[in-house]
Every structure is written in C-alpha cells, then in structure tokens.
Amino acid sequence: MTPWEMKTRKYLNIVEKQNQLVKHLQQEMKQAEELIYSVGSPGNNEKVQTSASADRTLEQLVELEKKREELAVACNAYMDFRIKVTEQIHKLPNENQKMVLYQHYLQFKSFRTLEEEKNFCYAYVTQLHREGIRSFWRLNKEIIEKMLKQSVS
C-alpha cells in the first residue's frame, strides 16, 4: 500500500473513530446516570442518606454534567467531520466509487456486505475502493495532509 493510500484511509477512518468515541461517551453517561439514580430508599437494613452521601451525589451530578458537555463537543466534532467527508466523497466523478467509499467509511459496511447488497463481485468492490481512494486523494491531498499533521501534534 502506498503512503498516500494509507494517509487517505487513515483520514477516512477518523469518521469511525469519532463515532466510536461518541458511543463510548454515551455509554459512560448512561452508567453515570444509573449510578446516580439507583439510590435505594430506606428499608429494613438500609441507612438514611447522610450529608456525606449527599455530597457524593452532588459530585456525581457535577461529573455527569461534565460528561454531557464532553459528549456534546464530541457529537459536534463527529457531525461536522462526517458532513465534510460526505461532501468530499460526493465530489468524486465516478458514482460507483462514491457509493463504495460512502457506504464503507460513513455507513461502516464491509466489502463483503457491499458485494452482497450491490450484487457486485468482491474484486470489483475492492477495485472501486482502490480507485475511489486514488480519486479522493487527488481531490483532497492538502486537506488530508493538514488534518493528519494536526492529529499527530
């Protein structure tokens, strides 16, 4: 694989990494909410909430709010980058290359899935991908280089 192919794939894979980050943050928030809202009511052997546990609940609520803000930032970054990549893919001249890149990098479909859904042979799907990567690089080389430099530093 050539350096420009690796750079282009790395750039396009940022969408999936951001998607995974958003899902991870959503899961963390859900767990934090469950922890906060799972406070039991006083029963037979349970003690009534004291000032120390009230302070802990307040700390958890503050932490939950921080997670919400972090999730909002991550969601905005993900959506902005996803829109940017979608626009870049739609500038490609070949419709089948657009379709393969879009469905592989933005809908996270495997080449085997595309082969089955589009009734293409696997070799043709990978050929479209290779050619699409080449076209994408030619149209977006400077943007890719700049973005990858920023992510390293």
C-alpha positions in Angstrom: 0.0 0.0 0.0 1.4 3.4 -0.9 1.9 6.2 1.6 -0.9 8.3 0.1 -3.3 5.3 0.2 -2.5 4.8 3.9 -3.0 8.5 4.6 -6.3 8.6 2.8 -7.6 5.5 4.6 -6.4 6.9 7.9 -8.2 10.2 7.2 -11.5 8.5 6.2 -11.3 6.1 9.2 -11.4 9.2 11.5 -15.2 9.1 11.0 -15.5 5.7 12.5 -13.1 6.6 15.4 -15.2 9.6 16.2 -18.4 7.5 16.0 -16.9 5.0 18.5 -15.9 7.9 20.8 -19.4 9.2 20.8 -20.8 5.7 21.6 -18.3 5.3 24.4 -19.2 8.6 25.9 -22.9 7.8 25.7 -22.3 4.5 27.5 -20.3 6.3 30.2 -23.1 8.8 30.7 -25.7 6.1 30.9 -23.6 4.3 33.6 -23.1 7.5 35.5 -26.9 8.3 35.4 -27.7 4.7 36.5 -25.3 5.1 39.4 -26.8 8.4 40.5 -30.5 7.4 40.1 -30.1 4.0 41.7 -30.1 5.4 45.2 -32.2 3.0 47.3 -34.9 4.1 49.6 -34.5 3.4 53.3 -35.8 -0.1 54.1 -35.1 -2.8 56.7 -31.3 -2.7 56.8 -30.7 0.4 54.8 -29.4 3.6 56.4 -30.9 7.0 55.6 -28.8 9.2 53.3 -26.3 11.3 55.3 -24.6 14.6 54.5 -21.5 12.7 53.2 -23.6 10.7 50.7 -25.5 13.9 49.7 -22.1 15.5 48.9 -21.1 12.4 46.9 -24.4 12.6 44.9 -23.7 16.3 44.2 -20.2 15.3 43.0 -21.7 12.7 40.8 -24.2 15.2 39.3 -21.3 17.6 38.5 -19.4 14.8 36.9 -22.4 13.8 34.9 -22.8 17.4 33.6 -19.1 17.4 32.6 -19.7 14.1 30.7 -22.7 15.7 28.9 -20.6 18.6 27.8 -17.8 16.3 26.6 -20.4 14.3 24.7 -21.9 17.4 23.1 -18.4 18.5 21.9 -17.6 15.0 20.6 -21.0 14.8 18.8 -20.5 18.2 17.2 -17.0 17.3 16.0 -18.2 14.0 14.7 -21.1 15.5 12.8 -19.0 18.3 11.3 -16.3 15.9 10.1 -18.9 13.4 8.8 -20.6 16.2 6.8 -17.2 17.3 5.4 -16.2 13.8 4.3 -19.7 13.3 2.8 -19.2 16.4 0.7 -15.7 15.4 -0.3 -16.9 11.9 -1.4 -19.7 13.4 -3.4 -17.2 15.4 -5.4 -15.7 12.2 -6.9 -16.5 11.8 -10.6 -17.5 8.0 -10.5 -20.9 7.1 -9.0 -19.8 3.6 -8.0 -16.7 4.8 -6.3 -18.8 7.4 -4.4 -21.1 4.6 -3.3 -18.4 2.3 -2.1 -16.5 5.0 -0.2 -19.7 6.4 1.4 -21.0 3.1 2.5 -17.7 1.7 3.6 -16.4 4.8 5.5 -19.7 6.5 6.6 -22.1 3.6 7.0 -19.3 1.2 8.2 -20.2 -1.6 5.7 -17.7 -4.2 4.9 -16.7 -5.0 1.3 -18.5 -8.4 1.7 -21.7 -6.6 2.6 -21.4 -4.3 -0.3 -20.7 -7.3 -2.6 -23.9 -8.9 -1.5 -26.1 -5.8 -1.4 -25.0 -4.4 -4.7 -24.6 -7.8 -6.4 -21.0 -7.0 -7.4 -18.2 -9.4 -7.3 -15.7 -8.8 -4.4 -12.8 -8.0 -6.7 -14.9 -5.2 -8.3 -15.8 -3.7 -4.9 -12.2 -3.6 -3.9 -11.2 -2.2 -7.3 -13.8 0.6 -6.9 -12.5 1.2 -3.4 -8.9 1.5 -4.6 -9.8 3.8 -7.5 -12.1 5.8 -5.2 -9.2 6.2 -2.7 -6.9 7.4 -5.5 -9.5 9.9 -6.7 -10.3 11.1 -3.2 -6.5 11.6 -2.6 -6.1 13.7 -5.7 -9.0 15.9 -4.8 -8.2 16.3 -1.1 -4.5 15.8 -0.7 -3.8 19.1 1.0 -6.7 18.7 3.4 -5.7 15.2 4.3 -2.1 16.2 4.9 -3.1 19.1 7.1 -5.6 17.1 9.1 -3.2 14.2 9.8 -0.5 16.6 10.8 -2.9 18.2 13.3 -3.9 14.9 14.8 -0.2 13.9 15.3 0.7 17.2 17.2 
